[in-house]
Amino acid sequence: MLADMSDTDLELLARYARRHAEDAFAEIVRRHLGLVYSAALRQVRSPQLAEEVAQSVFTDLARNAARLKPDTILTAWLYQVTRRAAIDVVRREASRQLREQIATEMNAMNATAADWTHIEPLLDEAMHALDETDRAAVLLRYFENKSLREVGATLGTSENAAQKRLARAVERLREFFAKRGVTVGTSGLVVVISTNAVLVAPAGLSAAITTAAIAGTAITTTALAAATKTIAMTTLQKTLITTALAAAIGTGLYQARQTAHARADRQMLRQQHAEQSQQSQRAQEDAAAHLAAQADEIERLKNGSTELIRLRAEVTRLRTAEQELTRLRTTGTRPANPPAAPPPAEELTRDSWFDAGFTTPQAALRTRGWAVLNGNLDRFADSVFITDATRKAFEEQMKRMAAASQDAERTKVFLEQAMQKKYAIEEGLLTRLRGENIGKEYTGSPNNLPPPTRSSWKWKR
C-alpha cells in the first residue's frame, strides 16, 4: 500500500511504527529532508557532514517512531534533533583549518543576497531563542511554506491567531539580528528566510537515507569517526591529516559543485515556480486578513454614525417641541389637552452639581452648574442652545461695537479673535454667569422639562 499524500506526518509515522511501512517513512523523509539538510548545512558548513547529520536524524526518527507523543509537531522535533546532532559534529570536528576552508567554499556556493550572507550564520541561534510554539509556527510557515490555515490547524489555533503569532515571532527574530548588528526589515527578513532557509537536498540522498534508517543500523559516520580518532593523535599527525583532507575535499567540492549544479538546474526551475505560487498565496491570504480587519473597522464606524444620526434627530425633535411651546405661549393658545399641573418646585443645590450628562433635565442642569463653577467651556456649550439667528445677531452686534469704538485697531483685533473662537457667545455667557451667579442654585419644577434653557428654571440667590 502506497503512502497517501494527504496523510499527516503523525499518521504516516504511526503506520510505519505499526506495520514497518517503508513507503510511509519514505514520504516523511521526502517531506522534511530539505529542512533537515539545510539546517545541518548552516551549522556544519559541509555538504558531506550535512548529509551524515541528516541520515543520523532520520535514523533517530525511525528508532523513536513508536515513542513520540500524539501532540508532537514533527517539523519542530526534526529541527531540534538536527540542531543537537549538528552541534555534536561541530564540537568533535578537530581541524579548525578544515572547517574554515569548508565554510568558505559553502559560503561561496550558498550566498544569494547580501542580507542572507549576514543572517545565515545567526539564523539557527535566533530560531533557538524563540519559544517552542513560535519556533514551530515559523518553521511551518516560512521553512516549509505552509498556508496560514495549515499552520493554525497544526498548532490547534485559528488562522488569525496563527498570523498574529507569526508576526510576533518574526519581530523577535528581527530584534535578535538587530542586537547583533544585522539590520533588516520585517518583510525583508520573511522574504530572505522563505527563499534561502531550505535548499534542495542532493539527488539520491532521500533514497539512501530511507534505506539506511529503515535498516536500523547504528550509524557512526565517517566524519565523526575520523574526527574522534584525530583528537587522540599527536599534533604532527593532526597537521598532516588536516592538510591531506583539505586538499582532497577542496578538489571534491569543486567537482561535486559542478555536478550538483547540473543536477539541480531542473529542480530549481520547479522549485522557483512553486515558491512564487506559495508567496503569491501568502500575499493573498495576508491581504484578505487586512481587508477583513478594515471591514470590521468600517462596520464599527457605521454603527457610530447611526447612533449620531439618532441623537441629532432627537435634538431636532426637542428643538421643534420647544419652538412650538414658545409659539403657544406667545399667541396665548392653549393645547387641546393641557398638561397636568406641575408638582411643587424642586431645588437643585450647588452641592448636587456634577457632570451628570444630559439624559434628563435635572442631569442637564447639574452639568450646566458644574460647568459654570469649573469654567468648563465645552460642557457649558453642550448645555445651552443658541440658534443661528442669535449667533448672527451677536456677530452684527460685535461689528457695531467695533465701529463705535475709539480704538478701532485694537477692537478689530479683538473682534477677529472672538470670531475665530469655537464658542464665542457661549464663552461670553459662561464668563457672565461665573461673575454673577457663583454660589447660586436652581429652582423650578423637575418633571417633564426640556434642557435647561426653559424659563421656569432660574438662578436663585
Secondary structure as UniProt FT lines:
FT   TURN            5..6
FT   HELIX           9..19
FT   HELIX           22..44
FT   HELIX           47..63
FT   HELIX           65..67
FT   TURN            70..71
FT   HELIX           74..92
FT   HELIX           96..110
FT   HELIX           114..129
FT   HELIX           132..138
FT   HELIX           139..143
FT   HELIX           148..155
FT   HELIX           159..179
FT   TURN            180..181
FT   HELIX           186..196
FT   TURN            203..204
FT   HELIX           205..215
FT   HELIX           222..232
FT   HELIX           235..331
FT   STRAND          346..348
FT   HELIX           350..352
FT   HELIX           361..374
FT   HELIX           377..383
FT   HELIX           388..404
FT   HELIX           408..420
FT   HELIX           424..436
FT   TURN            438..439
FT   STRAND          441..444
FT   TURN            452..453
FT   TURN            455..456
FT   STRAND          458..460
//
